[in-house]
């Protein structure tokens, strides 16, 4: 049973996770208001504080959302990042992404 408190949505996006002078870029598997899972063969250790840039495309221009977080787990497929110190703009952007993704999922289910 999943005990997470926030709705997770699949997301077709990429993100860059940075620690100090190096970074790992990968595909975002899912996203919630509390974090994301990044698919990547490279990972950081659990407990590592990171800065995240979430890249969204599909509009006239690419949107970049900067976030801060900490790695809470990793595995052979990638790593889970828990967001920390979210500012109001970040919360609003993440919430809008989740709402839009849920609407797209509901539309696909309704059309099938």
N, C-alpha and C positions, 0 to 999 in steps of 0.2 A: 504494500500500500504506500502511496506517495504522500508524505507528510508536509510537503512544501506549502507555504501559505500564499504564494503568489501564482497567478496564472502564467503558465509557460506557453509560448507559441513558437512554432517552427519559423525560421527566418532565412530567407535567401539573401545573405549578406556576407560581407567580410569584416574582419576587425584586426587591428594591430594591437598586440599587448606588449608594452614596453617596461623594461626594468633597467634602470641606469642607462647605459649607452647601447644596449642591444634590444632587439625586438623580435617577436614571433608574429607572423601573419597567418591567418587561417580562416576557414569558413565557420560562420556562426550556425550552430545546429539548432539552438533554441534560445529564447530570450524571455526574461521576466523583469519586473520592477526591482528584483533583488539581485539579479545576476544573469550570466550567460554561460553557455558551454561552447568552447572554441575547438573545432576539429583541427588537429595539427599533429604531425609526427614529433614535433619538438614541443617540450613543455617546461614550465618552471615548477619548482618544488612547492608543495603546499605551505602556506604561510608567507609566501613572497608577496610583498606589496607591489602593485603594478599600476600603470596608467594605460587606459584603453582608448583607442579611437575606433568608433563604430562607423563604418562606411555604408551609406545607403544610396542606392542609385534607382533609376526608374523615373525620375522627374527630369526637368530640363537641365539640372545640374546635380552633381554628387553632393550629398550632405554628409558632413563629418560631425559626429557627436563625441566630445571628449568626456571621459569618465574616469573615476579612480576606483580601485578595488584591491582585493587580495585573493590569491589562488587558494581555493579551499580543498581541492582534490585534483588529481591527475590520473590518467590511465593510458593505455596503449593507443587510444584513439584521440586524446586531446586533454583539455583541462577545463575545470569549472572555476569561474570567477564570481566572487560575491562583491557587489558594488558597495562602496563606502563613500561617505561625504557627498551624497548627491545634492546638487543645488537644484533650485526650483526649475530652471530651464531643462536640466537633465531629466527630472521627473516628468515634466510635461512632454518632452520629446519621446521618452520611453513609453509613456502611457499612450500617446498617439500611435506609435508603431504597433503596440499590442492591440489596440482597438481596431486599427486598420487590418492587421493580420487576422484577427478573429472574424471580422466581416468577410474577408476573402475566403476563409475556411467555411463559414456558414453558407456563403454563396455557392461554393463548389459542392457542398453536401446537398443543398437544395436543388441544384441543377442535375445531380446524378440520380 
